[in-house]
Amino acid sequence: MTSVLDQAVLDRLALFSSNHYLLVAAFVFILVLIIADEVERKTRRYREIGAQEAAQLINRGASLLDLRDRKAFDEGHIANAIRIDAADLADRVLALAKSNPPAIILYCQNGEQSKRSAKRAAGLSATPVAILKNGLSQWRQENFPLVQKSRGSS
């Protein structure tokens, strides 16, 4: 009896697939994207962390690298952050790793530049690399403090 039911289900699935091939193709495409994203998350060598975890790591001595431009940095950055250009990333990561921090945290405005930079940084040192998920936007949204450059200083 179950084999008859199994065959009926397979027949209906085949009929549905032939009548709705675009829908099935879209489903397969989305499924492949989800699997690829999960594989990338499992194999990457850096972590995405929230503002709360970042604050805890900073309190334990993590190094903080701000990847935004000078103007954005001066308008507000996380305390003790070092502003760097993407071109200087390798040199900074190697230098910071010598001081043996518990982690190196990268952040930008929304998290996209940090992801690209973290892929490179993670391969440079044994020090764990993390990015601030959703960047400084998330930090601000959770009302964590920022430091601003005073107008009188250069």
Backbone as a chain_set.jsonl record, in Angstrom:
{"seq": "MTSVLDQAVLDRLALFSSNHYLLVAAFVFILVLIIADEVERKTRRYREIGAQEAAQLINRGASLLDLRDRKAFDEGHIANAIRIDAADLADRVLALAKSNPPAIILYCQNGEQSKRSAKRAAGLSATPVAILKNGLSQWRQENFPLVQKSRGSS", "coords": {"N": [[0.813, -1.188, 0.0], [1.952, 1.264, 0.805], [3.849, 1.66, -1.194], [2.285, 2.231, -3.407], [1.167, 4.653, -2.612], [3.538, 6.152, -2.395], [4.349, 6.131, -5.08], [2.241, 7.574, -6.187], [2.621, 10.078, -5.007], [5.115, 10.76, -6.1], [4.39, 10.874, -8.801], [2.624, 13.05, -8.757], [4.374, 15.046, -7.944], [6.125, 15.115, -10.128], [4.329, 15.947, -12.108], [3.589, 18.466, -11.083], [6.118, 19.734, -11.179], [6.624, 19.767, -13.942], [4.582, 21.421, -14.806], [5.093, 23.781, -13.463], [7.733, 24.79, -13.934], [9.375, 27.091, -13.77], [8.947, 28.005, -11.188], [9.933, 25.836, -9.731], [12.59, 25.927, -10.601], [13.36, 28.395, -9.509], [13.108, 27.79, -6.796], [15.111, 25.798, -6.511], [17.363, 27.333, -7.158], [17.388, 29.238, -5.065], [17.712, 27.512, -2.913], [20.293, 26.517, -3.459], [21.752, 28.902, -3.115], [21.348, 29.35, -0.365], [22.602, 27.103, 0.737], [25.231, 27.554, -0.179], [25.816, 29.93, 1.204], [25.74, 29.025, 3.865], [27.851, 27.17, 3.832], [29.965, 28.928, 3.342], [29.878, 30.457, 5.697], [30.581, 28.512, 7.584], [33.177, 27.875, 6.861], [34.712, 30.172, 6.868], [37.295, 32.228, 8.329], [36.936, 34.108, 10.25], [34.885, 35.767, 12.749], [31.535, 36.986, 13.071], [30.403, 39.427, 15.189], [28.199, 40.803, 17.666], [27.366, 44.09, 18.972], [27.392, 44.012, 21.787], [29.034, 41.756, 22.424], [31.35, 42.645, 21.196], [31.973, 44.878, 22.79], [32.577, 43.576, 25.182], [34.879, 42.125, 24.407], [36.556, 44.273, 23.777], [36.847, 45.422, 26.289], [38.393, 43.451, 27.418], [40.778, 43.86, 26.167], [40.956, 43.716, 23.367], [42.05, 44.616, 20.081], [41.071, 47.304, 18.001], [40.042, 48.128, 14.814], [39.212, 50.7, 12.677], [37.733, 51.009, 9.616], [36.759, 53.074, 8.121], [36.623, 56.278, 6.341], [38.652, 59.244, 7.025], [37.063, 61.522, 7.688], [34.577, 60.408, 8.498], [35.501, 58.923, 10.66], [36.417, 60.968, 12.38], [33.982, 62.163, 12.967], [32.786, 60.398, 14.662], [33.744, 57.619, 16.529], [34.539, 54.343, 17.859], [35.83, 54.164, 21.128], [39.357, 54.091, 21.543], [39.797, 53.021, 19.039], [41.642, 52.399, 16.064], [42.148, 54.157, 13.176], [42.379, 52.993, 9.921], [43.563, 52.691, 6.547], [42.394, 50.595, 3.913], [44.507, 49.647, 2.414], [46.582, 49.532, 4.209], [46.051, 47.432, 5.834], [47.255, 44.805, 6.125], [49.837, 45.345, 7.221], [49.105, 46.612, 9.644], [47.611, 44.611, 10.968], [49.532, 42.607, 11.314], [51.351, 43.994, 12.947], [49.742, 44.553, 15.205], [49.16, 41.974, 16.049], [51.51, 41.152, 17.218], [51.403, 42.22, 19.758], [49.759, 40.525, 21.009], [46.783, 40.553, 21.365], [43.483, 39.635, 22.645], [41.738, 39.501, 20.522], [41.302, 40.802, 17.194], [39.335, 43.328, 16.12], [37.439, 44.354, 13.425], [35.798, 47.124, 11.936], [33.373, 48.925, 10.01], [31.179, 51.236, 8.371], [28.708, 49.861, 7.766], [29.28, 47.152, 7.78], [29.982, 45.78, 5.436], [32.485, 46.402, 4.136], [34.129, 45.553, 6.156], [33.756, 42.773, 6.145], [34.998, 42.013, 3.732], [37.635, 42.825, 4.267], [38.218, 41.326, 6.539], [38.48, 38.73, 5.61], [40.984, 38.797, 4.408], [42.581, 39.626, 6.597], [42.309, 37.559, 8.476], [43.88, 35.516, 7.513], [46.438, 36.34, 8.008], [47.461, 36.198, 10.593], [47.652, 34.413, 13.734], [46.032, 35.431, 15.624], [42.706, 35.761, 16.694], [40.219, 36.988, 14.473], [37.591, 39.294, 14.205], [34.495, 40.725, 13.114], [32.483, 43.622, 13.484], [29.226, 43.077, 13.474], [27.042, 44.402, 11.132], [28.354, 46.764, 11.381], [29.289, 50.111, 12.47], [26.803, 51.178, 12.525], [25.153, 49.361, 13.901], [26.344, 49.511, 16.421], [25.75, 52.147, 17.123], [22.932, 51.969, 17.095], [22.452, 50.38, 19.297], [23.066, 52.123, 21.248], [25.691, 52.45, 22.239], [28.649, 54.127, 23.407], [30.353, 56.762, 21.593], [33.369, 58.29, 20.448], [34.276, 61.561, 19.644], [36.195, 63.607, 17.483], [37.608, 66.515, 18.748], [36.807, 69.88, 17.821], [38.867, 71.746, 17.902], [41.273, 70.377, 17.698], [43.86, 68.954, 15.596]], "CA": [[0.0, 0.0, 0.0], [2.796, 2.465, 0.848], [4.524, 1.876, -2.476], [1.298, 2.865, -4.277], [1.121, 6.047, -2.187], [4.813, 6.769, -2.774], [4.32, 6.343, -6.527], [1.28, 8.653, -6.451], [3.275, 11.333, -4.614], [6.133, 11.039, -7.118], [3.694, 11.277, -10.026], [2.118, 14.412, -8.569], [5.544, 15.929, -7.922], [6.581, 15.25, -11.514], [3.339, 16.765, -12.803], [3.76, 19.841, -10.585], [7.394, 20.252, -11.7], [6.516, 20.051, -15.378], [3.66, 22.544, -15.0], [5.599, 24.985, -12.793], [9.188, 24.649, -13.997], [10.038, 28.315, -13.302], [8.856, 27.997, -9.733], [10.872, 24.814, -9.266], [13.938, 26.437, -10.854], [13.612, 29.436, -8.507], [13.312, 27.09, -5.529], [16.435, 25.163, -6.541], [18.351, 28.406, -7.124], [17.424, 29.778, -3.701], [18.283, 26.46, -2.079], [21.737, 26.524, -3.704], [22.295, 30.102, -2.462], [21.335, 29.132, 1.084], [23.663, 26.128, 1.033], [26.527, 28.222, -0.388], [26.015, 30.859, 2.306], [26.057, 28.243, 5.067], [29.211, 26.63, 3.67], [30.883, 30.058, 3.519], [29.884, 30.791, 7.13], [31.28, 27.463, 8.336], [34.587, 27.763, 6.478], [35.469, 31.421, 7.0], [38.214, 32.217, 9.459], [36.626, 35.218, 11.157], [33.553, 35.695, 13.326], [30.717, 38.189, 13.149], [29.967, 39.597, 16.572], [27.327, 41.938, 17.929], [27.958, 45.195, 19.731], [27.599, 43.589, 23.175], [30.228, 40.909, 22.479], [32.491, 43.497, 20.847], [32.303, 45.667, 23.981], [33.242, 42.67, 26.126], [36.233, 41.867, 23.912], [37.316, 45.523, 23.906], [37.169, 45.539, 27.713], [39.455, 42.477, 27.713], [42.007, 44.265, 25.5], [40.963, 43.497, 21.916], [42.423, 45.752, 19.24], [39.929, 47.743, 17.211], [40.441, 48.83, 13.593], [38.126, 51.394, 11.991], [38.062, 51.01, 8.194], [36.086, 54.189, 7.451], [37.504, 57.391, 5.978], [39.045, 60.149, 8.112], [35.943, 62.387, 8.072], [33.628, 59.596, 9.263], [36.172, 58.587, 11.915], [36.41, 62.167, 13.228], [32.607, 62.449, 13.38], [32.448, 59.503, 15.76], [34.32, 56.276, 16.448], [34.586, 53.621, 19.125], [37.016, 54.542, 21.907], [40.604, 53.346, 21.325], [39.882, 52.477, 17.684], [42.701, 52.914, 15.19], [41.649, 54.282, 11.808], [43.346, 52.557, 8.916], [43.135, 52.528, 5.163], [42.391, 49.185, 3.529], [45.836, 49.314, 1.895], [47.49, 49.32, 5.346], [45.495, 46.38, 6.681], [48.21, 43.723, 6.416], [50.866, 45.841, 8.136], [48.506, 46.862, 10.958], [47.239, 43.342, 11.598], [50.773, 41.952, 11.748], [51.893, 44.756, 14.08], [48.876, 44.352, 16.367], [49.253, 40.574, 16.49], [52.708, 41.02, 18.057], [51.057, 42.572, 21.135], [48.96, 39.391, 21.48], [45.458, 40.881, 21.902], [42.569, 38.493, 22.588], [41.123, 39.505, 19.195], [41.353, 42.028, 16.406], [37.977, 43.592, 15.649], [37.351, 45.304, 12.323], [34.458, 47.65, 11.699], [33.174, 50.009, 9.057], [29.872, 51.836, 8.625], [27.584, 48.913, 7.752], [29.754, 45.782, 7.869], [30.377, 45.183, 4.164], [33.936, 46.524, 3.952], [34.751, 44.725, 7.196], [33.742, 41.375, 5.691], [36.056, 41.843, 2.717], [38.936, 42.982, 4.918], [38.418, 40.241, 7.506], [38.952, 37.556, 4.881], [42.441, 38.96, 4.274], [43.222, 39.737, 7.912], [42.298, 36.277, 9.176], [44.97, 34.687, 7.013], [47.736, 36.953, 8.294], [47.953, 35.978, 11.943], [46.92, 33.433, 14.543], [45.11, 36.171, 16.484], [41.337, 35.696, 16.169], [39.702, 38.192, 13.825], [36.136, 39.407, 14.261], [33.944, 41.964, 12.575], [31.29, 44.127, 14.156], [28.099, 42.805, 12.584], [26.325, 45.616, 10.721], [29.233, 47.905, 11.558], [29.036, 51.151, 13.463], [25.349, 51.39, 12.576], [24.635, 48.532, 14.989], [26.897, 50.075, 17.653], [24.918, 53.325, 17.428], [21.562, 51.542, 17.356], [22.399, 49.852, 20.653], [23.411, 53.252, 22.121], [27.022, 52.388, 22.828], [29.267, 55.449, 23.267], [31.311, 57.076, 20.531], [34.298, 59.386, 20.708], [34.356, 62.474, 18.509], [37.369, 64.47, 17.474], [37.228, 67.887, 19.113], [36.987, 70.794, 16.691], [40.102, 72.504, 18.018], [42.471, 69.574, 17.456], [44.108, 68.72, 14.164]], "C": [[0.863, 1.26, 0.0], [3.5, 2.714, -0.475], [3.581, 2.52, -3.476], [1.188, 4.34, -3.926], [2.387, 6.789, -2.579], [4.834, 7.071, -4.265], [3.37, 7.478, -6.886], [1.891, 10.012, -6.113], [4.324, 11.716, -5.656], [5.504, 11.486, -8.429], [3.178, 12.707, -9.92], [3.258, 15.419, -8.55], [6.07, 16.162, -9.332], [5.623, 16.131, -12.309], [3.464, 18.233, -12.384], [5.016, 20.471, -11.185], [7.292, 20.602, -13.18], [5.588, 21.234, -15.646], [4.187, 23.86, -14.43], [7.138, 24.971, -12.776], [9.92, 25.901, -13.545], [10.038, 28.396, -11.78], [9.847, 26.992, -9.135], [12.305, 25.289, -9.46], [14.304, 27.518, -9.83], [13.882, 28.812, -7.144], [14.706, 26.463, -5.457], [17.526, 26.221, -6.444], [18.502, 28.978, -5.716], [18.042, 28.759, -2.745], [19.804, 26.399, -2.23], [22.391, 27.734, -3.034], [22.367, 29.931, -0.95], [22.451, 28.17, 1.483], [25.032, 26.771, 0.884], [26.826, 29.192, 0.745], [26.392, 30.119, 3.586], [27.462, 27.648, 4.998], [30.231, 27.737, 3.892], [30.983, 30.439, 4.989], [30.688, 29.78, 7.935], [32.777, 27.437, 8.047], [35.379, 29.055, 6.645], [36.252, 31.424, 8.312], [38.027, 33.417, 10.384], [35.203, 35.046, 11.66], [32.842, 37.031, 13.187], [30.209, 38.277, 14.573], [29.078, 40.829, 16.691], [28.037, 42.983, 18.779], [28.259, 44.79, 21.172], [28.869, 42.747, 23.304], [31.48, 41.712, 22.137], [32.926, 44.314, 22.061], [33.023, 44.807, 25.018], [34.679, 42.376, 25.692], [37.116, 43.1, 24.039], [37.738, 45.712, 25.36], [38.265, 44.561, 28.134], [40.735, 42.761, 26.93], [42.073, 44.008, 24.013], [41.367, 44.779, 21.202], [41.276, 46.036, 18.279], [40.408, 48.555, 16.022], [39.215, 49.385, 12.889], [38.532, 51.543, 10.527], [37.416, 52.155, 7.422], [37.073, 55.305, 7.115], [37.703, 58.34, 7.162], [37.862, 60.987, 8.604], [34.94, 61.614, 8.931], [34.213, 59.231, 10.619], [36.114, 59.765, 12.883], [35.016, 62.51, 13.737], [32.143, 61.53, 14.513], [33.0, 58.112, 15.538], [34.302, 55.633, 17.837], [35.89, 53.98, 19.827], [38.163, 53.556, 21.657], [40.712, 52.695, 19.952], [41.022, 53.156, 16.928], [42.123, 52.969, 13.783], [42.734, 53.857, 10.845], [42.712, 52.584, 7.54], [43.23, 51.048, 4.825], [43.771, 48.743, 3.034], [46.829, 49.0, 3.014], [47.073, 48.148, 6.233], [46.53, 45.327, 7.074], [49.26, 44.176, 7.431], [50.31, 46.041, 9.546], [48.168, 45.573, 11.691], [48.492, 42.633, 12.117], [51.378, 42.664, 12.954], [51.058, 44.527, 15.342], [48.988, 42.931, 16.917], [50.458, 40.352, 17.394], [52.412, 41.352, 19.52], [50.109, 41.547, 21.766], [47.618, 39.787, 22.103], [44.551, 39.65, 21.848], [41.859, 38.377, 21.232], [41.44, 40.822, 18.502], [39.965, 42.197, 15.808], [38.032, 44.659, 14.564], [35.924, 45.841, 12.258], [34.496, 48.764, 10.678], [31.793, 50.596, 9.344], [28.758, 50.8, 8.738], [28.001, 47.443, 7.751], [30.257, 45.17, 6.577], [31.887, 45.248, 3.929], [34.673, 45.662, 4.969], [34.815, 43.263, 6.768], [34.854, 41.117, 4.687], [37.442, 41.89, 3.362], [39.237, 41.836, 5.874], [38.921, 38.975, 6.822], [40.469, 37.613, 4.718], [43.127, 38.918, 5.627], [43.322, 38.393, 8.618], [43.433, 35.364, 8.728], [46.351, 35.186, 7.384], [48.313, 36.591, 9.653], [47.108, 34.938, 12.659], [45.939, 34.118, 15.485], [43.708, 36.098, 15.894], [40.89, 37.044, 15.604], [38.18, 38.146, 13.892], [35.725, 40.695, 13.565], [32.705, 42.331, 13.382], [30.133, 43.99, 13.176], [27.292, 44.082, 12.374], [27.08, 46.894, 11.067], [28.822, 48.887, 12.643], [27.542, 51.477, 13.564], [24.731, 50.611, 13.729], [25.094, 49.076, 16.342], [26.048, 51.269, 18.098], [23.507, 52.927, 17.816], [21.408, 51.013, 18.775], [22.873, 50.876, 21.692], [24.716, 53.077, 22.873], [27.723, 53.712, 22.544], [30.231, 55.548, 22.091], [32.178, 58.249, 20.99], [34.337, 60.241, 19.452], [35.62, 63.303, 18.626], [36.911, 65.879, 17.805], [37.581, 68.833, 17.969], [38.325, 71.54, 16.729], [41.358, 71.692, 17.705], [42.637, 69.276, 15.988], [44.422, 67.287, 13.867]], "O": [[0.56, 2.219, -0.711], [3.727, 3.866, -0.843], [4.032, 3.291, -4.323], [1.123, 5.189, -4.815], [2.323, 7.927, -3.043], [5.284, 8.141, -4.676], [3.657, 8.262, -7.791], [1.7, 10.982, -6.846], [4.408, 12.88, -6.049], [6.026, 12.379, -9.097], [3.28, 13.483, -10.87], [3.125, 16.522, -9.08], [6.42, 17.287, -9.688], [6.061, 16.969, -13.098], [3.446, 19.131, -13.227], [4.981, 21.612, -11.646], [7.82, 21.625, -13.616], [5.789, 21.97, -16.612], [3.774, 24.934, -14.867], [7.755, 25.125, -11.722], [11.006, 25.787, -12.977], [11.024, 28.81, -11.17], [10.514, 27.285, -8.143], [13.149, 25.083, -8.588], [15.433, 27.549, -9.339], [14.777, 29.25, -6.421], [15.395, 26.592, -4.446], [18.508, 26.032, -5.727], [19.618, 29.176, -5.236], [18.815, 29.128, -1.861], [20.521, 26.247, -1.242], [23.467, 27.608, -2.449], [23.35, 30.331, -0.326], [23.16, 28.408, 2.461], [25.907, 26.562, 1.724], [27.966, 29.272, 1.204], [27.284, 30.559, 4.312], [28.18, 27.628, 5.998], [31.247, 27.522, 4.552], [32.078, 30.718, 5.476], [31.399, 30.154, 8.867], [33.563, 27.02, 8.897], [36.608, 29.031, 6.57], [35.915, 30.721, 9.265], [38.89, 33.698, 11.215], [34.414, 34.292, 11.091], [33.479, 38.085, 13.187], [29.65, 37.317, 15.103], [29.196, 41.774, 15.911], [29.159, 42.777, 19.24], [29.286, 45.19, 21.72], [29.689, 42.992, 24.189], [32.543, 41.49, 22.715], [34.122, 44.428, 22.332], [33.97, 45.263, 25.658], [35.591, 42.378, 26.519], [38.296, 42.988, 24.372], [38.868, 46.12, 25.629], [38.985, 44.816, 29.099], [41.687, 41.986, 27.015], [43.158, 44.076, 23.436], [41.066, 45.882, 21.657], [40.601, 45.121, 17.808], [41.102, 49.558, 16.192], [38.294, 48.644, 12.544], [39.567, 52.141, 10.231], [37.513, 52.203, 6.196], [38.223, 55.277, 7.553], [37.006, 58.245, 8.171], [37.679, 61.144, 9.811], [34.502, 62.105, 9.972], [33.499, 59.228, 11.622], [35.801, 59.593, 14.061], [34.875, 63.084, 14.818], [31.206, 61.863, 15.238], [32.762, 57.494, 14.5], [34.079, 56.301, 18.847], [36.935, 54.087, 19.186], [37.953, 52.346, 21.573], [41.622, 51.899, 19.719], [41.317, 54.333, 17.137], [41.661, 51.957, 13.255], [43.875, 54.309, 10.942], [41.492, 52.509, 7.391], [44.055, 50.331, 5.39], [44.155, 47.588, 3.218], [47.805, 48.283, 2.794], [47.687, 47.908, 7.273], [46.655, 44.999, 8.254], [49.539, 43.462, 8.394], [50.96, 45.684, 10.529], [48.409, 45.454, 12.892], [48.501, 42.12, 13.236], [51.863, 42.013, 13.88], [51.609, 44.329, 16.425], [48.916, 42.726, 18.129], [50.436, 39.464, 18.247], [53.077, 40.84, 20.421], [49.71, 41.691, 22.922], [47.332, 39.408, 23.239], [44.82, 38.72, 21.088], [41.431, 37.291, 20.842], [41.796, 41.814, 19.138], [39.476, 41.329, 15.084], [38.601, 45.733, 14.762], [34.964, 45.108, 12.494], [35.504, 49.449, 10.505], [31.29, 50.459, 10.459], [27.96, 50.838, 9.675], [27.136, 46.568, 7.724], [30.907, 44.125, 6.615], [32.497, 44.245, 3.562], [35.727, 45.104, 4.665], [35.819, 42.591, 7.003], [35.568, 40.119, 4.783], [38.313, 41.085, 3.034], [40.389, 41.422, 6.004], [39.709, 38.229, 7.403], [41.156, 36.602, 4.871], [44.146, 38.246, 5.788], [44.317, 38.119, 9.289], [43.892, 34.524, 9.502], [47.343, 34.514, 7.101], [49.525, 36.667, 9.85], [45.993, 34.625, 12.242], [45.097, 33.45, 16.086], [43.536, 36.35, 14.701], [41.153, 38.096, 16.186], [37.563, 37.105, 13.668], [36.514, 41.633, 13.446], [31.986, 41.47, 13.887], [30.069, 44.701, 12.172], [26.91, 44.753, 13.333], [26.505, 47.982, 11.047], [28.114, 48.547, 13.591], [27.083, 51.993, 14.583], [23.883, 51.134, 14.452], [24.32, 49.099, 17.299], [25.679, 51.394, 19.266], [22.941, 53.481, 18.759], [20.354, 51.176, 19.39], [23.058, 50.544, 22.862], [24.837, 53.509, 24.019], [27.423, 54.359, 21.541], [30.832, 54.564, 21.661], [31.766, 59.075, 21.804], [34.42, 59.725, 18.338], [36.057, 63.653, 19.722], [35.951, 66.383, 17.223], [38.546, 68.604, 17.239], [38.849, 71.921, 15.682], [42.414, 72.277, 17.466], [41.678, 69.335, 15.219], [44.654, 66.933, 12.711]]}, "num_chains": 1, "name": "protein.A"}
